[in-house]
């Protein structure tokens, strides 16, 4: 299977779809609402512009997307509250600004006193496999 780089919203849709499936498996009381949510997510997934790109037309892309979403769910399952807040901050910043925030911007947004604490938490997130630092030590989310 080749390497695929997926947009954040596509990965999040796949992750949400997997969660809704799991909720339906447990057969809760409100299955009609979950089924509507499932239909909505499936439509969003199927109509995403990524599938029109050459990478999206690769037959292995859908399998790779499900695998990537599963890997991220597993990696994020052991994060601390602070690490989750930092990760949410980074994701929101990337969506809003198109680039990752600086450590100072993360510290200010999350409410940490120093960039040293942010640096430590980023190293822990990298070790967990949730994000990576590129050659210039710039934050890059795994998607």
PyMOL commands that set and color helices and strands:
alter all, ss='L'
color gray80, all
select helices_A, chain A and resi 8-25+31-46+49-52+61-76+81-97+103-110+115-128
alter helices_A, ss='H'
color red, helices_A
select strands_A, chain A and resi 131-133+139-141
alter strands_A, ss='S'
color yellow, strands_A
deselect
rebuild
show_as cartoon
